[in-house]
């Protein structure tokens, strides 16, 4: 029963919930960035580079071939194409760079906000009743 209790405490801690929310939001953010790259940034870049679709760029190591049939009998089986899809790799690198830049700017903005909060002088707390009373006594003694 101790393990169940420990797991319950672990699962409902604030840090665990914050992490779960971060992962879910991060997944959604990743989809947005992927769409930004694939649907908005890459088409104009492809057009500028001579109407290239990055996702179709590949180096073919072995050409594919359809099966040769004689009626129902297979004379030569189909051969799958073997290729290095470097276009998809480039696309994923661009995705990563954009995500990294977005996260960098978000963290940089949050850090600057924290610095502003730390730089703002905190108002001193009001004096305690004892201090006020001692000041009154001091002032009375001066008179």
Buried (B, 14 or more C-beta within 10 A) or exposed (E): EEEEEEEEEEEEEEEEEEEEEEEEEEEEBEEEBBEBBBEEBBEEEBEEEEEBEBBEBBEEEEEEEEEEEEEEEEEEEEEEEEBEEEBBEBBEEBBEEBBEEBEEEEEEEEEEEEEEEEEEEEEEEEEEEEEEEEEEEEEEEEE
